[in-house]
Amino acid sequence: MKPTRRLTPTENAKVIVLKRASPSFVILRKLAMRFRSILRGKNLISSMTGFMTRSIPGCA
């Protein structure tokens, strides 16, 4: 899923129509974009490493 600013004009028009037609689509798109940002975040690896170090004995 691409952020709105990266959509082509045709894709953007389709997203607008879907948003108007379905409140569920709006919620789904927001969740998908949040998940995308978590996965693309700069601190994901360090966050996961810290989590694993604290949670799994012997993992360092």
Stockholm file with secondary structure:
# STOCKHOLM 1.0

chainA/1-60         MKPTRRLTPTENAKVIVLKRASPSFVILRKLAMRFRSILRGKNLISSMTGFMTRSIPGCA
#=GR chainA/1-60 SS CCCGGGSCHHHHHHHHHHHHHCHHHHHHHHHHHHHHHHHHCTTHHHHHHHHHHHHSTTCC
#=GC SS_cons        CCCGGGSCHHHHHHHHHHHHHCHHHHHHHHHHHHHHHHHHCTTHHHHHHHHHHHHSTTCC
//
